[in-house]
Amino acid sequence: MGKTMESWTIKIPRRLSARVARLAKKRRVSRSLLVREALEALTAGGPGETFVERVGEHVGAAGDLPADILTNPRHMRGYGR
């Protein structure tokens, strides 16, 4: 991240604000840093990139999974039985 920062004004639900505040306190960082990290993580992948595509190089079996493993409910049929 560069040194030049823009200021944003956003509205978030109180519960989310409280969770962010607790996490920031736990990690001993500012809420702004947490939000910047979350936005960086959210926007790191290209448009339409799936979770499997993003982490595939880090997971040995991810290359063998169907491309729609996270979005197609048929992959969950019979799970847990």
mmCIF file of the N, C-alpha and C atoms, coordinates in Angstrom:
data_MODEL
# 
_entry.id   MODEL 
# 
loop_
_atom_site.group_PDB 
_atom_site.id 
_atom_site.type_symbol 
_atom_site.label_atom_id 
_atom_site.label_alt_id 
_atom_site.label_comp_id 
_atom_site.label_asym_id 
_atom_site.label_entity_id 
_atom_site.label_seq_id 
_atom_site.pdbx_PDB_ins_code 
_atom_site.Cartn_x 
_atom_site.Cartn_y 
_atom_site.Cartn_z 
_atom_site.occupancy 
_atom_site.B_iso_or_equiv 
_atom_site.pdbx_formal_charge 
_atom_site.auth_seq_id 
_atom_site.auth_comp_id 
_atom_site.auth_asym_id 
_atom_site.auth_atom_id 
_atom_site.pdbx_PDB_model_num 
ATOM 1   N N  . MET A 1 1  ? 0.832   -1.177  0.000   1.00 0.00 ? 1  MET A N  1 
ATOM 2   C CA . MET A 1 1  ? 0.000   0.000   0.000   1.00 0.00 ? 1  MET A CA 1 
ATOM 3   C C  . MET A 1 1  ? 0.880   1.244   0.000   1.00 0.00 ? 1  MET A C  1 
ATOM 4   N N  . GLY A 1 2  ? 0.456   2.232   -0.773  1.00 0.00 ? 2  GLY A N  1 
ATOM 5   C CA . GLY A 1 2  ? 1.201   3.472   -0.818  1.00 0.00 ? 2  GLY A CA 1 
ATOM 6   C C  . GLY A 1 2  ? 0.966   4.314   0.418   1.00 0.00 ? 2  GLY A C  1 
ATOM 7   N N  . LYS A 1 3  ? 1.687   5.408   0.487   1.00 0.00 ? 3  LYS A N  1 
ATOM 8   C CA . LYS A 1 3  ? 1.540   6.281   1.652   1.00 0.00 ? 3  LYS A CA 1 
ATOM 9   C C  . LYS A 1 3  ? 0.317   7.177   1.539   1.00 0.00 ? 3  LYS A C  1 
ATOM 10  N N  . THR A 1 4  ? -0.153  7.425   0.311   1.00 0.00 ? 4  THR A N  1 
ATOM 11  C CA . THR A 1 4  ? -1.315  8.281   0.130   1.00 0.00 ? 4  THR A CA 1 
ATOM 12  C C  . THR A 1 4  ? -2.574  7.489   0.441   1.00 0.00 ? 4  THR A C  1 
ATOM 13  N N  . MET A 1 5  ? -3.389  8.019   1.323   1.00 0.00 ? 5  MET A N  1 
ATOM 14  C CA . MET A 1 5  ? -4.616  7.346   1.725   1.00 0.00 ? 5  MET A CA 1 
ATOM 15  C C  . MET A 1 5  ? -5.800  8.251   1.445   1.00 0.00 ? 5  MET A C  1 
ATOM 16  N N  . GLU A 1 6  ? -6.912  7.639   1.066   1.00 0.00 ? 6  GLU A N  1 
ATOM 17  C CA . GLU A 1 6  ? -8.178  8.346   0.938   1.00 0.00 ? 6  GLU A CA 1 
ATOM 18  C C  . GLU A 1 6  ? -8.993  8.070   2.182   1.00 0.00 ? 6  GLU A C  1 
ATOM 19  N N  . SER A 1 7  ? -9.782  9.018   2.580   1.00 0.00 ? 7  SER A N  1 
ATOM 20  C CA . SER A 1 7  ? -10.702 8.813   3.700   1.00 0.00 ? 7  SER A CA 1 
ATOM 21  C C  . SER A 1 7  ? -12.072 8.466   3.144   1.00 0.00 ? 7  SER A C  1 
ATOM 22  N N  . TRP A 1 8  ? -12.709 7.478   3.725   1.00 0.00 ? 8  TRP A N  1 
ATOM 23  C CA . TRP A 1 8  ? -14.056 7.057   3.346   1.00 0.00 ? 8  TRP A CA 1 
ATOM 24  C C  . TRP A 1 8  ? -14.959 7.194   4.553   1.00 0.00 ? 8  TRP A C  1 
ATOM 25  N N  . THR A 1 9  ? -16.200 7.460   4.302   1.00 0.00 ? 9  THR A N  1 
ATOM 26  C CA . THR A 1 9  ? -17.222 7.410   5.339   1.00 0.00 ? 9  THR A CA 1 
ATOM 27  C C  . THR A 1 9  ? -18.182 6.307   4.939   1.00 0.00 ? 9  THR A C  1 
ATOM 28  N N  . ILE A 1 10 ? -18.319 5.300   5.800   1.00 0.00 ? 10 ILE A N  1 
ATOM 29  C CA . ILE A 1 10 ? -19.202 4.173   5.490   1.00 0.00 ? 10 ILE A CA 1 
ATOM 30  C C  . ILE A 1 10 ? -20.135 3.932   6.666   1.00 0.00 ? 10 ILE A C  1 
ATOM 31  N N  . LYS A 1 11 ? -21.209 3.253   6.381   1.00 0.00 ? 11 LYS A N  1 
ATOM 32  C CA . LYS A 1 11 ? -22.145 2.866   7.432   1.00 0.00 ? 11 LYS A CA 1 
ATOM 33  C C  . LYS A 1 11 ? -22.155 1.352   7.509   1.00 0.00 ? 11 LYS A C  1 
ATOM 34  N N  . ILE A 1 12 ? -21.989 0.836   8.721   1.00 0.00 ? 12 ILE A N  1 
ATOM 35  C CA . ILE A 1 12 ? -22.021 -0.608  8.932   1.00 0.00 ? 12 ILE A CA 1 
ATOM 36  C C  . ILE A 1 12 ? -22.915 -0.911  10.133  1.00 0.00 ? 12 ILE A C  1 
ATOM 37  N N  . PRO A 1 13 ? -23.497 -2.104  10.168  1.00 0.00 ? 13 PRO A N  1 
ATOM 38  C CA . PRO A 1 13 ? -24.342 -2.466  11.310  1.00 0.00 ? 13 PRO A CA 1 
ATOM 39  C C  . PRO A 1 13 ? -23.544 -2.468  12.621  1.00 0.00 ? 13 PRO A C  1 
ATOM 40  N N  . ARG A 1 14 ? -24.219 -2.170  13.710  1.00 0.00 ? 14 ARG A N  1 
ATOM 41  C CA . ARG A 1 14 ? -23.548 -2.112  15.027  1.00 0.00 ? 14 ARG A CA 1 
ATOM 42  C C  . ARG A 1 14 ? -22.860 -3.427  15.382  1.00 0.00 ? 14 ARG A C  1 
ATOM 43  N N  . ARG A 1 15 ? -23.515 -4.548  15.076  1.00 0.00 ? 15 ARG A N  1 
ATOM 44  C CA . ARG A 1 15 ? -22.904 -5.842  15.423  1.00 0.00 ? 15 ARG A CA 1 
ATOM 45  C C  . ARG A 1 15 ? -21.595 -6.054  14.684  1.00 0.00 ? 15 ARG A C  1 
ATOM 46  N N  . LEU A 1 16 ? -21.561 -5.674  13.405  1.00 0.00 ? 16 LEU A N  1 
ATOM 47  C CA . LEU A 1 16 ? -20.328 -5.792  12.635  1.00 0.00 ? 16 LEU A CA 1 
ATOM 48  C C  . LEU A 1 16 ? -19.273 -4.849  13.185  1.00 0.00 ? 16 LEU A C  1 
ATOM 49  N N  . SER A 1 17 ? -19.677 -3.642  13.530  1.00 0.00 ? 17 SER A N  1 
ATOM 50  C CA . SER A 1 17 ? -18.749 -2.676  14.121  1.00 0.00 ? 17 SER A CA 1 
ATOM 51  C C  . SER A 1 17 ? -18.140 -3.222  15.404  1.00 0.00 ? 17 SER A C  1 
ATOM 52  N N  . ALA A 1 18 ? -18.965 -3.847  16.227  1.00 0.00 ? 18 ALA A N  1 
ATOM 53  C CA . ALA A 1 18 ? -18.468 -4.418  17.487  1.00 0.00 ? 18 ALA A CA 1 
ATOM 54  C C  . ALA A 1 18 ? -17.490 -5.559  17.227  1.00 0.00 ? 18 ALA A C  1 
ATOM 55  N N  . ARG A 1 19 ? -17.809 -6.409  16.237  1.00 0.00 ? 19 ARG A N  1 
ATOM 56  C CA . ARG A 1 19 ? -16.897 -7.520  15.921  1.00 0.00 ? 19 ARG A CA 1 
ATOM 57  C C  . ARG A 1 19 ? -15.556 -6.993  15.410  1.00 0.00 ? 19 ARG A C  1 
ATOM 58  N N  . VAL A 1 20 ? -15.606 -5.976  14.556  1.00 0.00 ? 20 VAL A N  1 
ATOM 59  C CA . VAL A 1 20 ? -14.373 -5.380  14.044  1.00 0.00 ? 20 VAL A CA 1 
ATOM 60  C C  . VAL A 1 20 ? -13.569 -4.776  15.198  1.00 0.00 ? 20 VAL A C  1 
ATOM 61  N N  . ALA A 1 21 ? -14.241 -4.073  16.080  1.00 0.00 ? 21 ALA A N  1 
ATOM 62  C CA . ALA A 1 21 ? -13.552 -3.453  17.217  1.00 0.00 ? 21 ALA A CA 1 
ATOM 63  C C  . ALA A 1 21 ? -12.896 -4.509  18.107  1.00 0.00 ? 21 ALA A C  1 
ATOM 64  N N  . ARG A 1 22 ? -13.625 -5.606  18.379  1.00 0.00 ? 22 ARG A N  1 
ATOM 65  C CA . ARG A 1 22 ? -13.049 -6.674  19.214  1.00 0.00 ? 22 ARG A CA 1 
ATOM 66  C C  . ARG A 1 22 ? -11.827 -7.292  18.551  1.00 0.00 ? 22 ARG A C  1 
ATOM 67  N N  . LEU A 1 23 ? -11.928 -7.560  17.255  1.00 0.00 ? 23 LEU A N  1 
ATOM 68  C CA . LEU A 1 23 ? -10.803 -8.167  16.545  1.00 0.00 ? 23 LEU A CA 1 
ATOM 69  C C  . LEU A 1 23 ? -9.608  -7.217  16.495  1.00 0.00 ? 23 LEU A C  1 
ATOM 70  N N  . ALA A 1 24 ? -9.874  -5.943  16.264  1.00 0.00 ? 24 ALA A N  1 
ATOM 71  C CA . ALA A 1 24 ? -8.789  -4.959  16.235  1.00 0.00 ? 24 ALA A CA 1 
ATOM 72  C C  . ALA A 1 24 ? -8.082  -4.905  17.591  1.00 0.00 ? 24 ALA A C  1 
ATOM 73  N N  . LYS A 1 25 ? -8.862  -4.925  18.657  1.00 0.00 ? 25 LYS A N  1 
ATOM 74  C CA . LYS A 1 25 ? -8.276  -4.899  20.001  1.00 0.00 ? 25 LYS A CA 1 
ATOM 75  C C  . LYS A 1 25 ? -7.454  -6.164  20.254  1.00 0.00 ? 25 LYS A C  1 
ATOM 76  N N  . LYS A 1 26 ? -8.006  -7.308  19.856  1.00 0.00 ? 26 LYS A N  1 
ATOM 77  C CA . LYS A 1 26 ? -7.314  -8.583  20.051  1.00 0.00 ? 26 LYS A CA 1 
ATOM 78  C C  . LYS A 1 26 ? -5.987  -8.608  19.296  1.00 0.00 ? 26 LYS A C  1 
ATOM 79  N N  . ARG A 1 27 ? -6.005  -8.104  18.058  1.00 0.00 ? 27 ARG A N  1 
ATOM 80  C CA . ARG A 1 27 ? -4.790  -8.099  17.229  1.00 0.00 ? 27 ARG A CA 1 
ATOM 81  C C  . ARG A 1 27 ? -3.895  -6.899  17.498  1.00 0.00 ? 27 ARG A C  1 
ATOM 82  N N  . ARG A 1 28 ? -4.409  -5.935  18.288  1.00 0.00 ? 28 ARG A N  1 
ATOM 83  C CA . ARG A 1 28 ? -3.678  -4.712  18.624  1.00 0.00 ? 28 ARG A CA 1 
ATOM 84  C C  . ARG A 1 28 ? -3.330  -3.908  17.370  1.00 0.00 ? 28 ARG A C  1 
ATOM 85  N N  . VAL A 1 29 ? -4.345  -3.747  16.528  1.00 0.00 ? 29 VAL A N  1 
ATOM 86  C CA . VAL A 1 29 ? -4.219  -2.920  15.328  1.00 0.00 ? 29 VAL A CA 1 
ATOM 87  C C  . VAL A 1 29 ? -5.441  -2.012  15.247  1.00 0.00 ? 29 VAL A C  1 
ATOM 88  N N  . SER A 1 30 ? -5.387  -1.055  14.348  1.00 0.00 ? 30 SER A N  1 
ATOM 89  C CA . SER A 1 30 ? -6.530  -0.141  14.197  1.00 0.00 ? 30 SER A CA 1 
ATOM 90  C C  . SER A 1 30 ? -7.649  -0.809  13.402  1.00 0.00 ? 30 SER A C  1 
ATOM 91  N N  . ARG A 1 31 ? -8.848  -0.294  13.588  1.00 0.00 ? 31 ARG A N  1 
ATOM 92  C CA . ARG A 1 31 ? -9.982  -0.784  12.798  1.00 0.00 ? 31 ARG A CA 1 
ATOM 93  C C  . ARG A 1 31 ? -9.748  -0.479  11.321  1.00 0.00 ? 31 ARG A C  1 
ATOM 94  N N  . SER A 1 32 ? -9.150  0.657   11.041  1.00 0.00 ? 32 SER A N  1 
ATOM 95  C CA . SER A 1 32 ? -8.863  1.016   9.654   1.00 0.00 ? 32 SER A CA 1 
ATOM 96  C C  . SER A 1 32 ? -7.958  -0.017  8.991   1.00 0.00 ? 32 SER A C  1 
ATOM 97  N N  . LEU A 1 33 ? -6.942  -0.474  9.719   1.00 0.00 ? 33 LEU A N  1 
ATOM 98  C CA . LEU A 1 33 ? -6.052  -1.484  9.155   1.00 0.00 ? 33 LEU A CA 1 
ATOM 99  C C  . LEU A 1 33 ? -6.809  -2.779  8.868   1.00 0.00 ? 33 LEU A C  1 
ATOM 100 N N  . LEU A 1 34 ? -7.674  -3.186  9.788   1.00 0.00 ? 34 LEU A N  1 
ATOM 101 C CA . LEU A 1 34 ? -8.462  -4.403  9.557   1.00 0.00 ? 34 LEU A CA 1 
ATOM 102 C C  . LEU A 1 34 ? -9.327  -4.274  8.310   1.00 0.00 ? 34 LEU A C  1 
ATOM 103 N N  . VAL A 1 35 ? -9.978  -3.136  8.154   1.00 0.00 ? 35 VAL A N  1 
ATOM 104 C CA . VAL A 1 35 ? -10.848 -2.932  6.991   1.00 0.00 ? 35 VAL A CA 1 
ATOM 105 C C  . VAL A 1 35 ? -10.002 -2.923  5.720   1.00 0.00 ? 35 VAL A C  1 
ATOM 106 N N  . ARG A 1 36 ? -8.841  -2.264  5.747   1.00 0.00 ? 36 ARG A N  1 
ATOM 107 C CA . ARG A 1 36 ? -7.963  -2.267  4.570   1.00 0.00 ? 36 ARG A CA 1 
ATOM 108 C C  . ARG A 1 36 ? -7.519  -3.676  4.223   1.00 0.00 ? 36 ARG A C  1 
ATOM 109 N N  . GLU A 1 37 ? -7.144  -4.468  5.233   1.00 0.00 ? 37 GLU A N  1 
ATOM 110 C CA . GLU A 1 37 ? -6.736  -5.858  4.983   1.00 0.00 ? 37 GLU A CA 1 
ATOM 111 C C  . GLU A 1 37 ? -7.883  -6.668  4.385   1.00 0.00 ? 37 GLU A C  1 
ATOM 112 N N  . ALA A 1 38 ? -9.087  -6.470  4.912   1.00 0.00 ? 38 ALA A N  1 
ATOM 113 C CA . ALA A 1 38 ? -10.248 -7.202  4.398   1.00 0.00 ? 38 ALA A CA 1 
ATOM 114 C C  . ALA A 1 38 ? -10.533 -6.815  2.951   1.00 0.00 ? 38 ALA A C  1 
ATOM 115 N N  . LEU A 1 39 ? -10.449 -5.528  2.641   1.00 0.00 ? 39 LEU A N  1 
ATOM 116 C CA . LEU A 1 39 ? -10.679 -5.082  1.267   1.00 0.00 ? 39 LEU A CA 1 
ATOM 117 C C  . LEU A 1 39 ? -9.587  -5.584  0.331   1.00 0.00 ? 39 LEU A C  1 
ATOM 118 N N  . GLU A 1 40 ? -8.353  -5.613  0.792   1.00 0.00 ? 40 GLU A N  1 
ATOM 119 C CA . GLU A 1 40 ? -7.259  -6.164  -0.012  1.00 0.00 ? 40 GLU A CA 1 
ATOM 120 C C  . GLU A 1 40 ? -7.519  -7.636  -0.323  1.00 0.00 ? 40 GLU A C  1 
ATOM 121 N N  . ALA A 1 41 ? -7.907  -8.398  0.687   1.00 0.00 ? 41 ALA A N  1 
ATOM 122 C CA . ALA A 1 41 ? -8.171  -9.827  0.497   1.00 0.00 ? 41 ALA A CA 1 
ATOM 123 C C  . ALA A 1 41 ? -9.357  -10.038 -0.439  1.00 0.00 ? 41 ALA A C  1 
ATOM 124 N N  . LEU A 1 42 ? -10.384 -9.235  -0.285  1.00 0.00 ? 42 LEU A N  1 
ATOM 125 C CA . LEU A 1 42 ? -11.581 -9.364  -1.097  1.00 0.00 ? 42 LEU A CA 1 
ATOM 126 C C  . LEU A 1 42 ? -11.313 -9.037  -2.554  1.00 0.00 ? 42 LEU A C  1 
ATOM 127 N N  . THR A 1 43 ? -10.451 -8.070  -2.801  1.00 0.00 ? 43 THR A N  1 
ATOM 128 C CA . THR A 1 43 ? -10.219 -7.618  -4.167  1.00 0.00 ? 43 THR A CA 1 
ATOM 129 C C  . THR A 1 43 ? -8.957  -8.198  -4.790  1.00 0.00 ? 43 THR A C  1 
ATOM 130 N N  . ALA A 1 44 ? -8.260  -9.081  -4.087  1.00 0.00 ? 44 ALA A N  1 
ATOM 131 C CA . ALA A 1 44 ? -7.001  -9.629  -4.590  1.00 0.00 ? 44 ALA A CA 1 
ATOM 132 C C  . ALA A 1 44 ? -7.181  -10.484 -5.834  1.00 0.00 ? 44 ALA A C  1 
ATOM 133 N N  . GLY A 1 45 ? -8.243  -11.260 -5.884  1.00 0.00 ? 45 GLY A N  1 
ATOM 134 C CA . GLY A 1 45 ? -8.487  -12.123 -7.033  1.00 0.00 ? 45 GLY A CA 1 
ATOM 135 C C  . GLY A 1 45 ? -9.135  -11.346 -8.157  1.00 0.00 ? 45 GLY A C  1 
ATOM 136 N N  . GLY A 1 46 ? -9.022  -11.890 -9.345  1.00 0.00 ? 46 GLY A N  1 
ATOM 137 C CA . GLY A 1 46 ? -9.672  -11.259 -10.490 1.00 0.00 ? 46 GLY A CA 1 
ATOM 138 C C  . GLY A 1 46 ? -11.164 -11.487 -10.445 1.00 0.00 ? 46 GLY A C  1 
ATOM 139 N N  . PRO A 1 47 ? -11.901 -10.780 -11.276 1.00 0.00 ? 47 PRO A N  1 
ATOM 140 C CA . PRO A 1 47 ? -13.349 -10.961 -11.303 1.00 0.00 ? 47 PRO A CA 1 
ATOM 141 C C  . PRO A 1 47 ? -13.720 -12.381 -11.709 1.00 0.00 ? 47 PRO A C  1 
ATOM 142 N N  . GLY A 1 48 ? -14.646 -12.967 -10.995 1.00 0.00 ? 48 GLY A N  1 
ATOM 143 C CA . GLY A 1 48 ? -15.105 -14.300 -11.332 1.00 0.00 ? 48 GLY A CA 1 
ATOM 144 C C  . GLY A 1 48 ? -14.190 -15.420 -10.866 1.00 0.00 ? 48 GLY A C  1 
ATOM 145 N N  . GLU A 1 49 ? -13.112 -15.078 -10.198 1.00 0.00 ? 49 GLU A N  1 
ATOM 146 C CA . GLU A 1 49 ? -12.186 -16.102 -9.723  1.00 0.00 ? 49 GLU A CA 1 
ATOM 147 C C  . GLU A 1 49 ? -12.813 -16.840 -8.548  1.00 0.00 ? 49 GLU A C  1 
ATOM 148 N N  . THR A 1 50 ? -12.797 -18.155 -8.588  1.00 0.00 ? 50 THR A N  1 
ATOM 149 C CA . THR A 1 50 ? -13.393 -18.943 -7.519  1.00 0.00 ? 50 THR A CA 1 
ATOM 150 C C  . THR A 1 50 ? -12.413 -19.118 -6.369  1.00 0.00 ? 50 THR A C  1 
ATOM 151 N N  . PHE A 1 51 ? -12.941 -19.534 -5.242  1.00 0.00 ? 51 PHE A N  1 
ATOM 152 C CA . PHE A 1 51 ? -12.101 -19.810 -4.083  1.00 0.00 ? 51 PHE A CA 1 
ATOM 153 C C  . PHE A 1 51 ? -11.073 -20.885 -4.416  1.00 0.00 ? 51 PHE A C  1 
ATOM 154 N N  . VAL A 1 52 ? -11.499 -21.929 -5.112  1.00 0.00 ? 52 VAL A N  1 
ATOM 155 C CA . VAL A 1 52 ? -10.585 -23.024 -5.469  1.00 0.00 ? 52 VAL A CA 1 
ATOM 156 C C  . VAL A 1 52 ? -9.459  -22.488 -6.350  1.00 0.00 ? 52 VAL A C  1 
ATOM 157 N N  . GLU A 1 53 ? -9.789  -21.602 -7.284  1.00 0.00 ? 53 GLU A N  1 
ATOM 158 C CA . GLU A 1 53 ? -8.748  -21.023 -8.134  1.00 0.00 ? 53 GLU A CA 1 
ATOM 159 C C  . GLU A 1 53 ? -7.775  -20.174 -7.327  1.00 0.00 ? 53 GLU A C  1 
ATOM 160 N N  . ARG A 1 54 ? -8.303  -19.463 -6.318  1.00 0.00 ? 54 ARG A N  1 
ATOM 161 C CA . ARG A 1 54 ? -7.441  -18.591 -5.519  1.00 0.00 ? 54 ARG A CA 1 
ATOM 162 C C  . ARG A 1 54 ? -6.495  -19.368 -4.621  1.00 0.00 ? 54 ARG A C  1 
ATOM 163 N N  . VAL A 1 55 ? -6.955  -20.484 -4.072  1.00 0.00 ? 55 VAL A N  1 
ATOM 164 C CA . VAL A 1 55 ? -6.112  -21.229 -3.130  1.00 0.00 ? 55 VAL A CA 1 
ATOM 165 C C  . VAL A 1 55 ? -5.597  -22.543 -3.693  1.00 0.00 ? 55 VAL A C  1 
ATOM 166 N N  . GLY A 1 56 ? -5.939  -22.825 -4.930  1.00 0.00 ? 56 GLY A N  1 
ATOM 167 C CA . GLY A 1 56 ? -5.578  -24.107 -5.536  1.00 0.00 ? 56 GLY A CA 1 
ATOM 168 C C  . GLY A 1 56 ? -4.112  -24.459 -5.436  1.00 0.00 ? 56 GLY A C  1 
ATOM 169 N N  . GLU A 1 57 ? -3.233  -23.480 -5.608  1.00 0.00 ? 57 GLU A N  1 
ATOM 170 C CA . GLU A 1 57 ? -1.801  -23.773 -5.537  1.00 0.00 ? 57 GLU A CA 1 
ATOM 171 C C  . GLU A 1 57 ? -1.357  -24.154 -4.126  1.00 0.00 ? 57 GLU A C  1 
ATOM 172 N N  . HIS A 1 58 ? -2.187  -23.834 -3.134  1.00 0.00 ? 58 HIS A N  1 
ATOM 173 C CA . HIS A 1 58 ? -1.834  -24.124 -1.739  1.00 0.00 ? 58 HIS A CA 1 
ATOM 174 C C  . HIS A 1 58 ? -2.477  -25.398 -1.215  1.00 0.00 ? 58 HIS A C  1 
ATOM 175 N N  . VAL A 1 59 ? -3.377  -25.975 -1.968  1.00 0.00 ? 59 VAL A N  1 
ATOM 176 C CA . VAL A 1 59 ? -4.096  -27.167 -1.533  1.00 0.00 ? 59 VAL A CA 1 
ATOM 177 C C  . VAL A 1 59 ? -3.831  -28.267 -2.543  1.00 0.00 ? 59 VAL A C  1 
ATOM 178 N N  . GLY A 1 60 ? -3.283  -29.364 -2.091  1.00 0.00 ? 60 GLY A N  1 
ATOM 179 C CA . GLY A 1 60 ? -2.902  -30.436 -3.002  1.00 0.00 ? 60 GLY A CA 1 
ATOM 180 C C  . GLY A 1 60 ? -4.031  -30.984 -3.845  1.00 0.00 ? 60 GLY A C  1 
ATOM 181 N N  . ALA A 1 61 ? -5.229  -31.144 -3.295  1.00 0.00 ? 61 ALA A N  1 
ATOM 182 C CA . ALA A 1 61 ? -6.322  -31.770 -4.039  1.00 0.00 ? 61 ALA A CA 1 
ATOM 183 C C  . ALA A 1 61 ? -7.173  -30.773 -4.804  1.00 0.00 ? 61 ALA A C  1 
ATOM 184 N N  . ALA A 1 62 ? -6.965  -29.498 -4.620  1.00 0.00 ? 62 ALA A N  1 
ATOM 185 C CA . ALA A 1 62 ? -7.853  -28.511 -5.231  1.00 0.00 ? 62 ALA A CA 1 
ATOM 186 C C  . ALA A 1 62 ? -7.876  -28.598 -6.749  1.00 0.00 ? 62 ALA A C  1 
ATOM 187 N N  . GLY A 1 63 ? -6.784  -28.999 -7.363  1.00 0.00 ? 63 GLY A N  1 
ATOM 188 C CA . GLY A 1 63 ? -6.756  -29.106 -8.810  1.00 0.00 ? 63 GLY A CA 1 
ATOM 189 C C  . GLY A 1 63 ? -7.678  -30.183 -9.341  1.00 0.00 ? 63 GLY A C  1 
ATOM 190 N N  . ASP A 1 64 ? -8.037  -31.162 -8.500  1.00 0.00 ? 64 ASP A N  1 
ATOM 191 C CA . ASP A 1 64 ? -8.887  -32.266 -8.918  1.00 0.00 ? 64 ASP A CA 1 
ATOM 192 C C  . ASP A 1 64 ? -10.364 -32.026 -8.639  1.00 0.00 ? 64 ASP A C  1 
ATOM 193 N N  . LEU A 1 65 ? -10.707 -30.914 -8.016  1.00 0.00 ? 65 LEU A N  1 
ATOM 194 C CA . LEU A 1 65 ? -12.085 -30.638 -7.652  1.00 0.00 ? 65 LEU A CA 1 
ATOM 195 C C  . LEU A 1 65 ? -12.854 -30.051 -8.832  1.00 0.00 ? 65 LEU A C  1 
ATOM 196 N N  . PRO A 1 66 ? -14.160 -30.323 -8.885  1.00 0.00 ? 66 PRO A N  1 
ATOM 197 C CA . PRO A 1 66 ? -14.967 -29.687 -9.925  1.00 0.00 ? 66 PRO A CA 1 
ATOM 198 C C  . PRO A 1 66 ? -14.953 -28.172 -9.750  1.00 0.00 ? 66 PRO A C  1 
ATOM 199 N N  . ALA A 1 67 ? -15.042 -27.443 -10.844 1.00 0.00 ? 67 ALA A N  1 
ATOM 200 C CA . ALA A 1 67 ? -14.985 -25.985 -10.783 1.00 0.00 ? 67 ALA A CA 1 
ATOM 201 C C  . ALA A 1 67 ? -16.135 -25.392 -9.978  1.00 0.00 ? 67 ALA A C  1 
ATOM 202 N N  . ASP A 1 68 ? -17.274 -26.099 -9.902  1.00 0.00 ? 68 ASP A N  1 
ATOM 203 C CA . ASP A 1 68 ? -18.443 -25.567 -9.197  1.00 0.00 ? 68 ASP A CA 1 
ATOM 204 C C  . ASP A 1 68 ? -18.634 -26.197 -7.815  1.00 0.00 ? 68 ASP A C  1 
ATOM 205 N N  . ILE A 1 69 ? -17.578 -26.702 -7.227  1.00 0.00 ? 69 ILE A N  1 
ATOM 206 C CA . ILE A 1 69 ? -17.669 -27.426 -5.949  1.00 0.00 ? 69 ILE A CA 1 
ATOM 207 C C  . ILE A 1 69 ? -18.317 -26.578 -4.842  1.00 0.00 ? 69 ILE A C  1 
ATOM 208 N N  . LEU A 1 70 ? -18.132 -25.263 -4.876  1.00 0.00 ? 70 LEU A N  1 
ATOM 209 C CA . LEU A 1 70 ? -18.662 -24.407 -3.814  1.00 0.00 ? 70 LEU A CA 1 
ATOM 210 C C  . LEU A 1 70 ? -20.049 -23.861 -4.113  1.00 0.00 ? 70 LEU A C  1 
ATOM 211 N N  . THR A 1 71 ? -20.511 -24.011 -5.337  1.00 0.00 ? 71 THR A N  1 
ATOM 212 C CA . THR A 1 71 ? -21.779 -23.395 -5.699  1.00 0.00 ? 71 THR A CA 1 
ATOM 213 C C  . THR A 1 71 ? -22.863 -24.380 -6.111  1.00 0.00 ? 71 THR A C  1 
ATOM 214 N N  . ASN A 1 72 ? -22.509 -25.614 -6.389  1.00 0.00 ? 72 ASN A N  1 
ATOM 215 C CA . ASN A 1 72 ? -23.490 -26.577 -6.880  1.00 0.00 ? 72 ASN A CA 1 
ATOM 216 C C  . ASN A 1 72 ? -23.914 -27.515 -5.747  1.00 0.00 ? 72 ASN A C  1 
ATOM 217 N N  . PRO A 1 73 ? -25.181 -27.465 -5.322  1.00 0.00 ? 73 PRO A N  1 
ATOM 218 C CA . PRO A 1 73 ? -25.632 -28.272 -4.187  1.00 0.00 ? 73 PRO A CA 1 
ATOM 219 C C  . PRO A 1 73 ? -25.557 -29.780 -4.431  1.00 0.00 ? 73 PRO A C  1 
ATOM 220 N N  . ARG A 1 74 ? -25.493 -30.224 -5.669  1.00 0.00 ? 74 ARG A N  1 
ATOM 221 C CA . ARG A 1 74 ? -25.443 -31.671 -5.914  1.00 0.00 ? 74 ARG A CA 1 
ATOM 222 C C  . ARG A 1 74 ? -24.187 -32.315 -5.326  1.00 0.00 ? 74 ARG A C  1 
ATOM 223 N N  . HIS A 1 75 ? -23.145 -31.526 -5.110  1.00 0.00 ? 75 HIS A N  1 
ATOM 224 C CA . HIS A 1 75 ? -21.918 -32.068 -4.533  1.00 0.00 ? 75 HIS A CA 1 
ATOM 225 C C  . HIS A 1 75 ? -22.083 -32.408 -3.048  1.00 0.00 ? 75 HIS A C  1 
ATOM 226 N N  . MET A 1 76 ? -23.164 -31.929 -2.436  1.00 0.00 ? 76 MET A N  1 
ATOM 227 C CA . MET A 1 76 ? -23.405 -32.182 -1.019  1.00 0.00 ? 76 MET A CA 1 
ATOM 228 C C  . MET A 1 76 ? -24.392 -33.312 -0.777  1.00 0.00 ? 76 MET A C  1 
ATOM 229 N N  . ARG A 1 77 ? -24.971 -33.867 -1.823  1.00 0.00 ? 77 ARG A N  1 
ATOM 230 C CA . ARG A 1 77 ? -25.930 -34.956 -1.642  1.00 0.00 ? 77 ARG A CA 1 
ATOM 231 C C  . ARG A 1 77 ? -25.287 -36.117 -0.893  1.00 0.00 ? 77 ARG A C  1 
ATOM 232 N N  . GLY A 1 78 ? -25.952 -36.562 0.139   1.00 0.00 ? 78 GLY A N  1 
ATOM 233 C CA . GLY A 1 78 ? -25.478 -37.705 0.908   1.00 0.00 ? 78 GLY A CA 1 
ATOM 234 C C  . GLY A 1 78 ? -24.374 -37.388 1.906   1.00 0.00 ? 78 GLY A C  1 
ATOM 235 N N  . TYR A 1 79 ? -23.913 -36.145 1.948   1.00 0.00 ? 79 TYR A N  1 
ATOM 236 C CA . TYR A 1 79 ? -22.852 -35.794 2.874   1.00 0.00 ? 79 TYR A CA 1 
ATOM 237 C C  . TYR A 1 79 ? -23.352 -35.922 4.313   1.00 0.00 ? 79 TYR A C  1 
ATOM 238 N N  . GLY A 1 80 ? -22.566 -36.554 5.145   1.00 0.00 ? 80 GLY A N  1 
ATOM 239 C CA . GLY A 1 80 ? -22.906 -36.697 6.554   1.00 0.00 ? 80 GLY A CA 1 
ATOM 240 C C  . GLY A 1 80 ? -23.810 -37.864 6.878   1.00 0.00 ? 80 GLY A C  1 
ATOM 241 N N  . ARG A 1 81 ? -24.119 -38.695 5.892   1.00 0.00 ? 81 ARG A N  1 
ATOM 242 C CA . ARG A 1 81 ? -24.983 -39.842 6.156   1.00 0.00 ? 81 ARG A CA 1 
ATOM 243 C C  . ARG A 1 81 ? -24.171 -41.062 6.477   1.00 0.00 ? 81 ARG A C  1 
# 
